[in-house]
Amino acid sequence: MNLGVRWTLHGDGRTPAPGAVVRPDERLSWPRTAGLGAQHVVAMFGASFVSPILMGLDPNLAIMMSGIATAIFLLATRGKVPSYLGCSLSFVGVAATIRASGGDSATVTGAVFVVGAALFLAGLAVQRFGAHIIHTVMPPIVTGAVVMLIGFNLAPVTATTYWPQDQWTALLTMLFTALAVVCLRGFFSRIAIFLGLVFGYVLSFALDRIFGRIHSPAGGAEAVDHWRLDLSGVGRADWIGLPSFHAPSFEWSAILVALPVVIALIAENAGHVKAVGEMIREPLDDKLGTAIAADGAASMLSTAVGGPPNTTYSENIGVMAATRVYSTAAYWAAACFALLFGLCPKFGAVVAAIPGGVLGGITVILYGMIGLLGAQIWINAKVDMRNPLNLVPAAAGIIIGVGGVSLEITDTFELSGIALGTIVVIAGYHLLRAFAPAHLKQQEPLLDSGTSTYDEADKHPDERP
């Protein structure tokens, strides 16, 4: 049985020839492969340890489970799709909403476990019926709107939780991160969020030494005197040990808040598989269902023990584009490094000590970027917002999702925010399309570049080069 864990040596195993690529079933020498694996770990760090912190989960467990998730993904796809699975930022808003309603970490992981199960089933459906069903059920107008409302729903978290803890550190961190994202080039531009965190960390330490304690909210409602950077937990943490595990708990209200994220994850996976296929010059549409299902299975395993969900990472796709090394052996090396980091509690304590003001500066940019990815989906798919069939459901769903509009179903059950906004977008679009006049439906949405492709022969004669 081929599990994709055997590789042929590329050339002499040292440096690929000019213009050559190292294919997924090839590898360089093991020392060089280990070095590439370490580079992949650095690339995923920026988002993978920010996400669990923002979700209130153990960063050590998140890093460790990202390694296990990557191994599951590589085995499931038989080494055909080189990708790293890290903690998904798409669930940050969900976690904040659940906690604001009184839920704890078990409630968060229980809700996300169900999303992983839904993603797994969606992957099986795509594998059975083909990638075109993604476009049929979730055309770009729907996918973009859902991604946008998920991202912008996070705005109150920054404004009320993180930024007030240290507004000046937040402002300076935001400015540095913005400069890093825009001005840096190559690999460093892809870890700009990570560099912003490091800058804020060092800045907080310096401000504590210069000005002493700050009087502000420290994660609570009341302002108190506290250090910006509290490293007391780092000294108490062990060098080697297991991360903290917990079992998930399931509540319908939390599950309904989390379920819409499955749409974003399907679109994310589809786009990444498509991108990898184009880089290695091999169509991977037949692997899309497997990749989505593997992502869902890995997320279920992670959340079952108290970790965050996972998704394929564009940061690591960027590393492959820069190095032209697509060997899955490098991803196995990265998975092993992640496991080792996860077994170091002191590392987790350093991450957990990130000041709230630093997170405030980072999340202003990060949450906005997540939301604007929805607009990018519209732009890439050339969605016509002059068409009321597209405009109306998207507009209504986004306002409901961002504004926190609620709909009381019974005395003990209501839909609101992300869940209600997503339902309005999906159901509204398909319902309106069923009753819309023919002239509004004549211009079909273009195929989403992340979900499917079509041949030149299928194009209208005027569209052919």
Order of alpha helices (4+ residues) and beta strands (2+ residues): beta-beta-alpha-alpha-alpha-beta-alpha-alpha-alpha-alpha-alpha-alpha-alpha-beta-beta-alpha-alpha-alpha-alpha-beta-alpha-alpha-alpha-alpha-alpha-beta-beta-alpha-alpha
